Amino acid sequence: MKVRKELVALSMLSLLVACGGPNETATVPQAEPAGVSFVDIGTHVVHFSAQSTAQLPIEVARAYNIVRSKNRAMLNVSVLEDATDKAVPETVTVKTVNLTGQLKNITMRQIEEGGAIYYVAETPVANQETLIFDITVQPEDVTQASNVRFKQQFYTD
């Protein structure tokens, strides 16, 4: 019986060593901090995000005619007046490319809901594709446009 326990213990120890064991000194990759999701452009704040449309609740996708798919990304942009935190209408244009420089077709459309104003667009994405979003916004009460750039990687598998 003692020999059996020792064999089991040795087997478990060899499994732990094969898996790295509890004292593994290999470097564990650090989680990347979440990216900035807003930018102050003077008297206004631009909020932006991109996500897979598969993450949208079915009701939301249906209400706004958005195709839910793990292979589609959605960009969402809104601008708030800094002093009042109220949404303001603006002109929004976006140029989107991947890391190889391939231009992605993306057309923004305005959604108004209960005092909120959003600009959304969708584009196809491949697994591990990184998109660079160059957003130009010009609130209707501002004479000069502002530019915002961010990048996001998408995982479809």
C-alpha positions, 0 to 999 in steps of 0.5 A, a space after each residue: 500500500 505504501 509503494 502504491 501511495 508513493 507511485 501516485 505521489 511521484 506521478 502527481 509530482 511529475 505531472 506538476 513538473 511537466 505543467 510548470 509546477 507551482 514555482 514556475 518562473 516563466 514570465 506570465 504576460 501582463 494584461 494590457 490596460 483598457 484603451 482610452 474610450 473618450 477624448 476631450 476636444 476643447 468644449 466637447 468630449 468625444 466618446 468612442 468604442 468598437 466591439 463585435 456585433 455578436 456582443 449586442 443583445 438581440 433586441 438592440 441589434 434588431 431595433 437598429 438594424 445591425 447584423 449580429 456576427 462574430 465576423 462584424 465589428 461595430 464602431 460607436 461614436 458620440 459627442 457630449 458638450 463638456 459643460 452640460 454633458 448633453 449630446 450634440 449633433 455633429 458631422 462624423 466621418 471615419 476612415 478605417 484601415 487594418 495593419 496591412 493598410 487595407 481600407 475598410 468600407 465604413 459609413 456612419 449613420 446617426 441614431 437619436 434616442 431619448 436625448 442621446 445621439 450616437 453615430 454607428 457603423 459596421 464593417 467585416 473583420 477577420 480573426 485577430 485583425 486590428 483596425 485603426 479608426 481615424 475619426 473626424 468630428 465637428 460638432 455643429 456649434 464648432 468651426 473646426 473639426 477634431 481628429 481622434 485615432 484609436 486601434 482595436 484588435 478583434 477575435 472571431 474564433 
